Amino acid sequence: MFENLTDKLGNVFKGLTKRGSLSEGDVDKALKEVRSALLEADVALSVVKEFIDKVRVRAVGEEVLRSVTPGQQVIKIVNDVLIEVLGSDQSELLIDHAPPAVILLVGLQGSGKTTTAGKLALHLKSKKRKKVMLASLDIYRPAAREQLRILGEQAEVSVLPEIDGESPEKITKRAMAASKVQAIDVLILDTAGRTTLDTAMMSEAQEVFKLSNPSETLLIADAMTGQDAVQTARAFSELIKISGVVLTRTDGDARGGAALSMRSVTGCPIKFVGVSEKLEGLEPFHPDRAAGRILDMGDVVSLVEKAAETIAEEDAAHMMKRMSQGSFDMNDMLKQIGQLKKMGGLGGVMSMLPGIGKLQKQMAANNFNDKAISKQEAIIYSMTKKERINVALLNASRRKRIASGSGTVVSDVNRLVKQQQDMARMMKKMGKMGGLGGLKNMMSSLGGSNQDVPANDGQMPTMDPEKMAQLQKMMGGNMPNLGNMANKFGGMGLPGLGGKPSKKRR
């Protein structure tokens, strides 16, 4: 979501950290560049001004200017102010009072309300263990209620049956009554949207608000509309008591201006962000983690959490055993690819790794992306059972057959075999080291040295071996330790990266 801003801020801070000392003039020059970067990211002008003022007051202080590492101190200050702007703490849904707790979704047409309703229902059911009902109040958009019904089936939650001729107010009353009878914990009301804010829309939303007395009123805003999303949020918050914001389509927004502006402009916290079109593509918004991503410090906590949710205990235990034995064949590699897809694909995982901004560009230049991963998957599926276990069987004729069967070329097969062999050797080492501690080495093993790597070959470029150590010092020693992070969340590492398996979730 913040790719462009991350790149620009990275260039600014690179210049600061190279200087042994800083003057007020140096800080002012850097902040001018930061200001330009924020404005280009479509952050509201008022928010930019307030942000720069806060950073400058702290950055020109004696503590910073006389610091041994003034550049790093400035980065820490920027990080702290970013967290303040984004909302300081994660804002949880207030749904734990007497059921049914009502969540009212409002927003403009096309913002993603109905899809978000389905995603939110799945989140509450799977993560919070809540019994959820969905109800559509949209009597205007063709097939709106049918869409919600399908999403409800996919999420395996109750959906209020449709009755023709009912007004949104009558549907609300019927939904409230049905949820009480069925002992529903959370009722999600999906209101109708309009192409623009109008009197009829707001009057209807206000009436539904009075009837349902919602625990949460969430504004659904499309992050890709930038400042338009912020203006919509301001207008809604003035007429209806908005308790939080859900930003949709953040995976398609490289600027991130809406996220940075929303809290300051509306006073409402961002509670969730939509990260993909999949039903599982809804994540709680953590201001501190978002700030880390903006400054290219990664989000290791979220990464390990996602790994723990995705990787089964038995799979982790099996992989640990194989790693300790130095065994890693094509079947193991196939499992890793499947786990990677469940975690959001290569792009989703890489975006959460610290110091990865430059590496992602290298990956894009070398065509190492989710398509390349799918190609590798096709190659493995084209192998026989014996070939997957023992790649030594792959002579020239077999490799030609596999390439033909997978729609690739022999060089692709050769490259995958080499990667598997490299990873087998690395896995044995990592089995002895344990878990995420060997992550940077794995990165290197996948593609070898990034020097003289030909473009467009689908290889993984290497990560700078010094990045991890540098990042530990970047924020005054406050950066998360990857190994400790793995232990904190049950030792569950990335797919195939080891760590002791977590306790089985019920």
TORZA-280647 format. One record per residue: residue in one letter; x, y, z of N, C-alpha, C, O in turn. Coordinates in steps of 0.1 Angstrom, whole numbers, plus 2048, in hexadecimal, padded with zeros to 3 digits. Example, Ala and Ser with C-alpha at 12.3 -4.5 7.8 and 13.67 -1.06 7.14 Angstrom:
2
a8847C784E87B7D384E8847DF84E88E7DF855 s8807EA8478897F584788180084F88680B850 
END
This chain:
506
m8087F480080080080080980D8008048177FB f81480C80581C8188078298187FF83381F802 e8298107F483580E7EC83C81B7E884881C7EA n8358247E283B8307DD8418397E884C83E7E7 l83983A7F383E8427FE84A83B805854842808 t84A82E80685682780B86282A80386D82C809 d8618297F686D82C7ED87283A7F087E83C7F1 k8698447F086E8527F18748557FF87E85B800 l86D85080987385281788084A81988984F81F g88183F81288D83781389983F80E8A483F813 n8978468038A284E7FD8A585A8068B185D807 v89B86080C89E86B8158A68678218B086D824 f8A285C8278A98578338B78518318BF851839 k8B884C8248C58478218D08528218DB84F826 g8CC85E81D8D586981E8D886D82C8E387182F l8CE86C8358D08708438D986784A8E286B852 t8D785A8488DE8508508ED85084C8F584A854 k8F08558408FE85583C906860842913860842 r90086A84890687584E90A87385D90186D864 g91687786191A87586E91487E87891387C884 s90F88A87390989487B8FF89B8738FF89C866 l8F58A18798EA8A98738E98B68788EA8B9884 s8E68C08708E38CE8748D48D08728CD8C886C e8CF8DB8778C18DE8748BE8E08668B38DC861 g8C88E585E8C68E68508C48D88498BC8D7840 d8CC8CE84D8CB8C18488BD8BB84B8B78B5842 v8B88BD8578AB8B885A8A08BF8528978B884D d8A18CC8518978D48498978CF83A88C8CE834 k8A38CD8358A48C882789D8BA8258968B881C a8A08B282F89A8A482F88B8A583088389D829 l8868AE8398788AF83B8708B482F8658B182D k8778BD8278718C281B86E8B68118648B680B e8788AD8118778A280886C89880D864892806 v86B89781B86088F82185389581E84988E81B r8528A281F8458A981C8418A680D8358A380B s84A8A78048478A57F68428967F48398947EC a84988D7FB84687F7FA83887C7FF8308757F9 l83488380A82788181081C887807811880805 l81E8928018158987F88138907EB80888F7E6 e81E88B7E681D8827DA8168757DD81086F7D4 a8168717EA80E8657EE8008687F17F885F7F5 d7FB8747EE7EE8797EF7E987A7FD7DD877800 v7F287D8067EE8808147E988E8157EE89780F a7DE89081D7D889D81E7E28A88237EA8A582B l7E18B481D7EA8BE8207EB8C282F7F58C4835 s7DF8C28367DF8C58447E68BB84C7ED8BE856 v7E58AE8487EC8A384F7FB8A484D8038A2856 v7FF8A784080D8A983D8138B484581E8B284B k80D8BF8468128CB84E8148C785D81E8CA862 e80A8C186280A8BD8708158B287381D8B387D f8178A986982189F86A82F8A586A8378A2873 i8328AE86083F8B485F8428BC86B84D8BC870 d8388C487083B8CC87C83F8C48888488C7890 k8388B888A83B8B08968498AA8958508A989E v84C8A588985989F8878648A988986E8A788F r8628B588386D8C08848708C489287B8C5896 v8658C589A8678C98A88708BF8B08798C38B7 r86E8B28AD8758A88B48838A68AD88C8A28B4 a8848A88A08908A489989B8AF89B8A78AB899 v8988BB89E8A28C589F8A68C78AE8AD8D18B1 g8A28BE8B68A58BF8C48B48BB8C68BA8B58BE e8B98BF8D28C78BD8D58CA8AE8D68D58A98D2 e8C08A68DA8C28978DB8C58918CE8CD8878CD v8BF8968C38C18908B68CE8968B08D688E8AB l8CF8A38B08DA8A98A98E88A58AF8F28A58A7 r8E88A28BB8F589E8C28F688F8C38FF88A8CA s8EC8888BE8EC8798BF8F88738B68FC8798AD v8FD8688BB9078608B390185C8A690985B89C t8F48588A58EE8548998E185D8978D6858898 p8E486A8938D88738918CE86F8878C2870888 g8D386987C8CB8658718C185A8758B585B872 q8C685187D8BD8468828B384C88C8A884788D q8B78568948AE85C89D8A286389689786289B v8A686988B89B87088389186687E88586887E i89685A87988E85087488584B87F87984887D k88A84988B88284589687784F89986B84B89C i87A85C89887086789B865866890859867893 v86986488385F86387885685787B84A858879 n85C84C87F85484088284A84388D83E83F88C d84E84989884584C8A383A85589F82E8538A2 v83D86089783286989282986288881D865888 l82E85988082685287781C84987E81084987B i82084388981783B89180C844897801840898 e81085089C8068598A27FC85D8977F085D89A v80086088B7F78648807EE85987C7E285B87A l7F384D87C7EB8418787E283C8837D8834880 g7E484188F7DA83D89A7E08378A67D88338AF s7ED8368A87F48318B47F18228B67FA81A8B5 d7E581F8BA7E28118BE7D880B8B57D08128AF q7D87FE8B47CE7F78AC7C07F88B37BF7F78BF s7B67FB8AB7A97FD8B07A07F18AD79D7EE8A2 e79D7EA8B87957DE8B77867E18B57817EB8B9 l77F7D78AF7717D88AE76A7D78BB76E7CE8C3 l7607E08BE7597DF8CB74C7D78C97427DC8C6 i74E7CA8CB7437C18C87407B78D47397AD8D2 d7467B98DF7457AF8EA73A7B28F473A7AC8FF h7317BB8F17267BD8FA71A7B48F771C7AB8EF a70F7B68FD7037AD8FB7007AB8ED6FD7B58E6 p6FF79F8E86FC79C8DA6ED79F8D76E579F8DF p6EA7A28CA6F47A38BF6FB7B18BE6F47BB8BF a7087B18BD70F7BD8BA70D7C08AB7107B88A3 v70A7CC8A87077D089A7137D88957187E289B i7177D48897217DC88171B7E18757167DA86C l71A7EE8747147F586871F7FA85F728801862 l71D7F58527277F984872180483F716802839 v72880F83D72381A83572F81E82B73A81A82D g72B82582173582981772F82B809723828807 l7378318007328337F37318267EB73881C7EE q7298267E072881B7D77358187D173C8217CC g73980B7D07468077CA7528087D375D8057CF s75080B7E075B80C7EA75F7FE7EF7697FC7F5 g7567F47ED7597E67F17527E27FE7577DA805 k7467E880173F7E680D73A7D780E73D7D0818 t7347D280372E7C48047397BA8057387B180D t7447BC7FD7507B37FE7567B380C7597A9812 t7577BF81275C7C181F7537BA82A7587B5833 a7467BB82873D7B48317407A583274079F83C g74279F82674679182675378E82C754784834 k75D79682976A79582F76A79683E77078F846 l7627A08437617A385175A79785875E794863 a75079285274978685775277A859752774864 l75A77884F76476D85076E76F85B771766863 h77377C85C77C77F86677777D87477D77787D l76A78287776478088476177288776276D893 k75E76A87D75A75C87F76775488276774C88C s77275687A77E74E87B78775288678E74A88D k78976088879276589178D76889F7937668A9 k78076C89F77A7708AC7707668B176A7678BC r76E75B8A97647518AD7567568AF7507528B9 k75175F8A77447658A973A75F89F73E75B894 k72E75E8A372375A89A71E76689371977089A v71F76788671C77387E71077187570E76786F m70977C8736FE77D869701789860704794865 l6FF78785370079284A6F27968456E978E844 a6F07A38436E37A883E6E57B48356EC7BD838 s6DF7B38296E17BD81F6D57C78206CA7C381F l6D87D48216CE7DE8206CE7E58136C77EF811 d6D67E08096D77E67FC6CB7E17F36CD7D77ED i6C17E97F26B57E57EA6B67EC7DC6AD7EB7D4 y6C17F37D96C27FB7CD6CC7F57C36C87F47B7 r6D77F07C76E17EA7BD6DD7DC7B96DA7D47C2 p6DC7DA7AC6D87CC7A86E17C27AD6EE7C37AC a6DC7B77B26E37AB7B76EC7AE7C36F57A67C6 a6EA7B97CA6F27BC7D56EF7B27E16F97AD7E7 r6E37AE7E36DF7A57ED6E47977E96E778F7F2 e6E37947DC6E87877D86F77857DA6FC77B7DE q6FE7907D770D7907D971078D7E87197867EB l7097947F170B7927FF70878380370F77D80C r6FD77E7FD6FA7708007057667FD70875D804 i70B7687F17157607EC7227617F57287577F9 l72576D7F973077080272E769810737764816 g72176A81571E76382172075482072474E82A e71C74E81571E74081372D73C813731732819 q73574580D74374280C74974381A75273B81E a74574D82274A74F83074374583A748744845 e73973E83573173583D72B73C84A72D737855 v72474784771D74E85170E75084D70B74E841 s7067538566F87558536F676284B6FD76C84D v6EC7628426E876E83A6D976F83B6D1766839 l6D477B83E6C677E8406BF77B8326C3781828 p6B57738326AE7708256A877D81F6A4786827 e6A777D8126A278980B69378980A68E77E806 i68C79480C67E79580A67C7A28026807AD806 d6757A07F66737AB7ED66A7B67F36617B27FB g66C7C27F06647CD7F36667D380165F7DD805 e6707CE8086737D481667C7E08146857E180C s67A7E981D6837F581E68F7F282668F7E882E p69A7F98256A67F782E6A27F783D6A87EF844 e6997FF84169580084F68E7F38536917EE85E k6867EE84B67F7E184E6897D584E6887CC857 i6927D684569C7CB8456A57CB8516A87C1857 t6A87D78566B07D98626A87D386E6AE7CC876 k69B7D686F6937D187A6937C287A6947BB884 r6917BC86E6907AE86C69D7A786F69D79C875 a6A87AD86B6B57A886E6B87A887D6BE79E882 m6B47B28846B67B38936AE7A889A6B37A18A3 a6A27A689569A79C89C69F78E8996A07858A2 a6A378B88C6A977E8886B677B8906B876F893 s6BE7858916CB7828986C977F8A76D17778AC k6BF7848AD6BC7818BB6B77738BC6BB76B8C5 v6AE76F8B36A87618B36B37578B16B374C8B7 q6BC75A8A86C77508A46D37518AD6DD74B8AA a6D375A8B76DE75B8C06EB7608B96F675A8BC i6E97698B06F476F8A96FD7788B16F77808B9 d70A7778B17137808B871578D8B27147988B8 v71778D8A471979989D71079A890710790888 l7097A588F7017A78837087B287B70A7BD87F i70B7AF86E7117B88657077BD85B7017B6853 l7047CB85B6FA7D18527027D884770A7E1849 d6FF7D383B7057D982F6FC7E38286F27DF822 t6FE7F082A6F57FA8256F87FD8167027F9811 a6EE8048106F08088026F98138016FA81C809 g7008147F570981F7F27048277E76FA8237E0 r7098337E570683B7DA7128407D371D83E7D9 t7118457C771D8497C07228567C672E8597C5 t71985E7CC71D86A7D471586B7E070B8647E2 l71A8737EA7138757F670687D7F37078887EC d6FB8797F76EE8807F56E587F8026E887780B t6DB8878026D288880D6CB87B8106CA87781C a6C68758056BF8688076C885D80D6C3856816 m6D485D8096DD85380E6E085581D6E084B824 m6E38618206E686482E6DA8628376DC85E843 s6CE8668336C286583B6C085683E6BC852849 e6C184E8336BF83F8356C983983F6C6831847 a6D683D83D6E08388466DE83C8546E083585E q6D98498566D784E8646CB84686A6CB843876 e6C18438626B583C8676B982D86C6B5829876 v6C18278636C68198666CF81A8736CE81187B f6D78248746DF8268806D782788D6DA820897 k6CC82E88C6C382F8986BC82289B6BB81F8A7 l6B881B8916B180E8936BA8038996B67FB8A1 s6C68038946CF7F88976D87FB8A36DE7F18AA n6DA8088A66E380B8B16F18048B16F47FC8BA p6F88058A67047FD8A370F7FF8AD71280A8B3 s7167F48B07227F48B872E7FB8B17368028B6 e72E7F88A37387FE89B73180388E7287FC888 t73480F88A73081487D73D816875745820877 l73F80D86B74C80E86374A81485674181084E l75281E85375282384575B81B83C76781A840 i75681783175E80F82876381981D75B81F816 a77081B81B77582481278081E80978881680E d77F8217FD78981C7F37968237F379682F7F0 a7A181D7F77AE8237F97B38297EC7BB8337EC m7AF8237E17B48277D47AF8357D07B583B7C7 t7A483A7D679F8477D37A68527DA7A385E7D8 g7B084F7E27B98597E97B18637F17AA85F7FA q7B38707EE7AC87A7F679D87A7F579687F7FD d7988747EA7898737E978486A7F477986D7F9 a78B8607F778785780278885F81077F85D818 v79186881179287081E78687981E78187B829 q78388081377888981376B88281676288881D t76987681075D86E81375C86B82275186C828 a76786782876886483676487083E75D86F848 r76987B83B76688884275788B84175188E84B a75188983674388C83473A88383C731887842 f73D87683C73686C84373786F85272D86E85A s74387185774587386573E87F86B73B880877 e73B88986273489586672589286871E89986F l71F88886171188686170D87986970287886E i71686F86A71486387171F86087A72B863877 k71D85B88572785888F72F84C88A72C84088D i73A84F88374384487E74C840889752848890 s74E83388B75782E89676482989076E827897 g76582688377182187D77082186E766823868 v77C81F86877D81E85978381185578C80C85B v77E80C84A78480084378980583578180A82D l79680483379B80882679C7FC81D7A27F2820 t7957FD8117957F280879F7F47FD7A47FF7FA r7A37E97F67AC7EA7EA7B97F07ED7BF7F77E4 t7BE7EE7F97CB7F37FC7D67EC7F57E17F27F3 d7D47E07EF7DE7D97E77E07E07DA7EA7DE7D4 g7D77E87D67D87EF7C97DD7FE7CA7DE8057C0 d7DE8027D77E28107DA7F18117DE7F480D7E9 a7F98167D58078177D880B8247E08168257E4 r80282D7E180583A7E88028397F780B83D7FF g7F68357FB7F38348097EF8418107EE84181C g7EC84B8087E885880D7DB8588157DA85F820 a7D28508117C584F8187C78498267C184E830 a7CF83F8287D28398357D884383E7D584484A l7E284B8397E98558417E08618457E386784F s7D686483D7CE86F83F7C286C8487BD87584F m7BD8608477AF85D84C7AD86085A7A486685E r7B785B8637B585D8717B586C8757AD87087D s7BE8738707C08818737B488A86E7AF892876 v7AF8878637A488F85D79688B86378E894866 t79487F86678787B86B78687887A77C879880 g79287588079287288E78E86389178E85F89C c78B85C88678784E88779384588479A84787A p79583A88B7A083188979D82887D79282587A i7A88248767A781A86C7A780C8737B180987A k79D80587179B7F88787A07EC8707A57E2875 f79D7ED8637A17E285A7A67E784C7A27F2849 v7AE7DF8457B17E28387AF7D682F7B27CB833 g7AA7D88237A87CE81A7B57CC8127B97D580B v7BB7C08127C87BE80C7C77B58007D27B37F9 s7BC7AF7FD7BA7A87F07AB7A67EE7A37A97F6 e7A87A07E279B79E7DE7957917E578978F7E5 k79E7897EA79977C7F179177F7FD79278A803 l78977680178077780D78977981978477F823 e79577381979E7748257A67808257AE78382E g7A478981A7AD7948187A97A18207A87AC81B l7A679F82D7A37AA8367AC7A98437AC79E849 e7B37B38467BD7B38517BA7BE85B7B77CA856 p7BB7BC8687BB7C78717C67D186F7D17CD86B f7C37DE8717CD7E886E7D57EB87B7D07EF885 h7E27E987A7EB7EC8857F47F98817FD7F7879 p7F28048877F981088480880E88581081387C d80D80888F81C8068918227FD88682D800881 r81A7F388281F7EA87781F7F186A8287EF861 a8147F986881380185B81F80B85A82580D84F a82381186582E81B86583B81386284381985B g83C8078678487FF8648497FC8558547FC84F r83E7F984F83E7F684084180383884980282F i83C80E83D83F81B83684E81E83685382282C l85481B84186381E84286B81283E877811841 d86580883786C7FC8328737F483E87D7EE83C m86C7F48498717EC8548697DF85686C7D785F g8607DD84C8597D084C84E7CF85784B7D985E d8487C485783D7C186183E7B28658367AA861 v8497AF86C84C7A186F84279B87883F78F877 v83C7A388183179E88A82679888282178D885 s8217A087981679C87081978F868811786866 l82678F86382A78485B82A77786382676D85E v82F77886F83076C87882276887C81F75C87D e81977187F80B76E8828047678777FD75D879 k80776C86B80076685F80675885D7FE74F859 a81375685F81874985D81273F86780F734864 a81174487480B73B87E7FD73887B7F872D87F e7F57418757E773E8717E67348657DD72D864 t7F073585C7F072E8507F67208507F071684A i80171E85880871285880370986380370C86E a7FF6FD85F7FA6F38698056EE8728116ED86D e8026EA87E80C6E58878136D988281F6D8883 e80C6D087C8126C487681C6C786B8266C186A d8186D18638216D485882E6DA85D8396D7858 a82D6E38678396E986D8426DF87384E6DF872 a83C6D587B8436CB88184A6C28778566BE878 h8436BF86C8486B68628546BD85B85E6B7858 m8526CA85885D6D28518696D385A8756D2855 m8676D58678726D687087A6C98708876C9870 k8736BE87087A6B18708826AF86488D6AA864 r87C6B28588836B184B88F6BA84A89A6B6845 m88E6C68508996D08508A46CA8588B06CB854 s8A16C58648AC6C086C8B36B48668BF6B2869 q8AC6AD85D8B26A28578B96A684A8BF69E843 g8B76B28468BD6B78398B56B282D8BB6B1822 s8A86AF82F8A06AA8248976B582088F6BB827 f8976B881388F6C280D88D6BF7FE8966C37F6 d8826B97FB8806B57ED8766BE7E68716C87EC m8726BA7DA8686C27D285A6C27D98536CC7D7 n8576B87E084A6B77E784A6C27F28406C87F4 d8556C37F98566CD8038556DB7FD84F6E4803 m85C6DD7F285B6EA7EB84D6ED7E78496F97E7 l8466E37E28386E57DE82F6EA7EA8276F27E8 k8326E47F682B6E880282E6F68058256FE809 q83A6FA80483E7088078377127FE83271C802 i83670E7F182F7177E78207187EB81B7237EB g81A70D7F080C70E7F480A71780080171E801 q81471580A81371E81681572C81380F735819 l81E72F80982173D8058147437FF81174F802 k80D73C7F78007417F17F67447FC7EF74E7FB k7F573B8067EB73D8107EF74A8197E675081E m7FB74D8197FF7598217FF76681980377081D g7F976580D7F77718058007727F980177D7F3 g8077677F68107677EA81D76E7ED8207737F8 l82676D7E48347737E58347817E983B7867F2 g82B7897E282B7987E482679B7F282C7A47F9 g81C7937F781779680582179380F82379A819 v82978880E83378481783F78E817844793821 m84479180B84F79A80A84D7A880F8567AE814 s8407AD80D83D7BA81283E7BC82183F7C7826 m83E7B082883F7B183784D7AF83C8507AF848 l8577AC8338657AA83786C7B783886A7C0830 p8747B984287C7C68448867C883A88D7BF836 g8887D58358937D882C8917D281E89B7CF818 i8857CF81A8837C780E87F7D080287E7CA7F7 g87E7DD8048797E57F98827E47EC87C7E27E1 k88F7E57EE8987E47E28977D67DC8987D47D0 l8967CC7E58967BE7E18897BB7D888A7B47CE q87E7C17DC8727BF7D48737C57C686E7BF7BC k87A7D07C487D7D57B78857CB7AF8837C97A3 q8907C67B58987BC7AE8907B07AA8917AB79F m8877AC7B387E7A07B08757A37A487479A79B a86F7AF7A48677B379986F7B378B86A7AF781 a87B7B978C8837B97808877AB77B8897A976F n8897A278488C79478188078B77F88277F77E n87479177E86878977C86677F787860774784 f86B78179386877879E85C77D7A585D7857AE n8517777A284477B7A883B76F7AA8407647A8 d82E7717AC8257667AF82375E7A28217527A3 k82576479682475C78A83075278982E747785 a83B75778D84774E78D84574379784A738794 i83F7467A283C73B7AC8337317A78357257A9 s8287357A081F72C79982572478F82271878D k82F72A78883672277E83E71778483F70C77F q84571A79084C71079784370479B8466F979B e8377087A082D6FE7A48296F57998286E979B a8276FB78D8236F378182F6E977D82C6DE77A i83B6ED77F8466E577C8476D87858496CD781 i8446DB7928456D079C8396C679983B6BA79A y82D6CB7968226C37938246BA78781E6B0785 s82D6BE77E8306B777283A6AC77483D6A476B m8406AB7808496A078484269478983769578E t84868978884367C78E84667C79D84E6857A2 k8406737A48426727B28516707B68566767BF k8576677AE8656647B086E6707AD8786727B4 e86B6777A387368379F87268E7AA87C6957AC r86668F7B086569A7BA86E6967C687369F7CD i86F68A7C98776857D58866867D288E6897DB n88A6827C58986817C289A6887B48986837AA v89E6957B58A169D7A98AD6977A18AF69B795 a8B568F7A78C06897A08BB6817948C367E78B l8AF67C7948A96757898A767D77C8A4678771 l8A768A77E8A36937738AE6957698B669E76A n8AF68C75F8B868D7548B269774A8A869C74C a8B969873F8B56A27358A769F72F89F6A872D s8A469272C89768F72688C69173088169672C r88E68E73C88469074788169F7488766A374A r88C6A774988A6B674A8826BC73E87A6C5740 k8856B673287E6BB72786F6B87288676C0724 r86C6AC72C85E6A772E8576B073884B6B4736 i85E6B37448586BB74E8556C974984A6CF74C a85E6CF74285D6DC73C8516DD7338496E6733 s84F6D372A8446D27218376D172982D6D7725 g8376C873382A6C673A8266D274381A6D3746 s82F6DB74782C6E674F82B6F37478286FE74D g82D6F273A82C6FF732838708734837714733 t84470273885070A73A85B7067318586FE727 v86770A73487270672C87C6FF73587B700741 v8856F872F88F6F07378976F874189A6F474C s89A70473D8A270D74689A7107528A071275D d88D71175188571375D886707767887709773 v8856FB7618866EF7698946EE7708956EB77B n89E6F27688AC6F176D8AD6FB7798B36F8783 r8A77077778A87117828A170C78F8A770E79A l89670678D88E7027998966F77A08966F67AC v89C6EE7988A36E379E8AF6E87A68B26E47B2 k8B66F27A18C16F87A88BC6FF7B58C36FE7BF q8B17067B48AB70D7C08A87037CB8AB7057D7 q8A26F77C789F6ED7D08AB6E77D78AB6E57E3 q8B56E57CF8C26E07D58C86EA7DE8CD6E67E9 d8C86F77DA8CE7017E38C67027F08CC7037FB m8B87017EF8B07027FB8B26F68048B16F7810 a8B46EA7FE8B66DE8068C26E080F8C26DC81A r8CD6E68098D96E88118D66F281B8DB6F1827 m8CF6FD8188CC7088218C370382C8C5707838 m8B96FB8298B06F68338B76EE83E8B36EF849 k8C16E683A8C86DF8438CF6E884D8D06E5859 k8D56F38488DC6FD8518D270485A8D4705866 m8C67078548BC70E85C8B67068668B270A871 g8B56F98638B06EF86D8B86F087A8B36EE885 k8C56F28788CE6F28848CE70088A8CF701896 m8CC70B8828CB7188878BD71B88E8BD722898 g8B37168878A571888D89E7248878A2730889 g89372188088972B87D88D73787589573686B l88874387888A74F87089875587189B75E86A g8A074F87A8AE75487B8B675386E8BF75A86C g8B27498668B97478598B274D84D8B5749842 l8A975684F8A175B8448A97628398A775F82D k8B276B83D8BA7728338C376882B8C576B81F n8C775D8318CF75482A8C674C8208CB749815 m8BA74A8238B174381A8AE74C80E8AE747802 m8AD7598108AB7638058B77627FB8B57627EF s8C37608018CE75F7F88CE7527F08D27527E5 s8CA7487F78CA73A7F18C17397E58C47317DC l8B67417E68AD7407DB8B27457CE8AD7407C3 g8BB74F7CE8BF7547C28CE7567C08D375B7B6 g8D57537CB8E47557CA8E77647CB8DE76B7CF s8F37677C78F77757C88EF77E7BE8EC7797B3 n8EC78A7C28E47937B98EE79A7AF8E97A27A8 q8FA7977B090379C7A690379379A90478779B d90279A78E9037937828F778A7808F8780778 v8EC78C7868E07857848D978A7788D5796777 p8D778276D8D07877618C278A7648BB78476C a8BD79575D8AF79975F8A578F7598A9787750 n89978F75F88E78775A89177875A88C771751 d89777376489A76576589275F770893752772 g88A76677788176178288875D78E883756796 q89576179089C75E79C89A7687A78977747A4 m89B7647B389A76D7BE8A77747C18B276D7C2 p8A77817C18B47887C48B77877D38AE7847DB t8C37897D68C77887E48C37947EC8C279F7E7 m8C17927F98BF79D8038CC7A18098D579880B d8CE7AD80B8DB7B28108DD7AB81E8D57AD827 p8E87A481F8EA79D82C8EB7A68388E97A1843 e8EF7B38368F07BC8418E37C28458E37C9850 k8D97C183D8CC7C78408C67C484E8C27CD855 m8C67B78518C07B385D8C77BA8698C07BF872 a8D47B98698DB7BF8748DA7CE8758D87D4880 q8D97D486A8D87E38698CA7E786F8C97F1876 l8C07DF86B8B37E286F8B17E187E8A87E8884 q8B87D88848B77D78938BC7E489A8B77E78A5 k8C57EB8938CA7F88998C28048948C380F89A m8BB8028898B480E8838AC81688C8AC82388C m8A480F89589B81689E8A08168AC8988158B5 g8AD8188AD8B28188BB8B180B8C28B080B8CE g8B28008BB8B27F38C18A47EE8C38A27E48CA n89A7F58BE88C7F18C08867E98B587A7E58B5 m88E7E58AB8897DD8A08877CF8A588F7CA8AD p87C7C78A087A7BA8A58857B08A188A7B1895 n8897A78A989279D8A688A7918A088178C8A5 l88E78D89488778388C88677689487B770894 g89177289A8917658A18887668AD88075D8B0 n8887718B58807728C08717748BC86976F8C4 m86F77A8B186177B8AC85B76E8AA84F76B8AD a8637658A485E7578A185A7508AE8507498AF n8637528B886074B8C58537518CC84C74A8D2 k85275E8CA8467658D08397608CB82F75F8D3 f83975C8BE82D7578B982D7488B68287438AC g8337418C08337328C083E72C8B783E7208B5 g8487358B385372F8AB84F72B89D857724897 m84372F89983F72B88B84573388184073F87F g84E73087A85573887084D73A863842736862 l85473E85984E73F84C84D73184685372884C p84672F83B84572283585271B83385B72082C g85471083A86170883886D70E83F87870883E l86B71984787671F84D87871A85C881720863 g87171086087470B86D86D712878863719877 g87471188486E71689086570B89685F70488E k86470A8A385C7008A984D7028A684970E8A6 p8456F88A48376FA8A18307008AD8336FD8B8 s8267098A981E70F8B48147058B98126FA8B3 k80D7088C58037008CA7F76FF8C17F47098BA k7F16F48C07E66F28B77DA6FB8BB7D66FB8C6 r7D57028B17CA70B8B47BD7048B37BC6FB8AB r7B47088BB7A77018BB79D70A8B47917078B3 
END
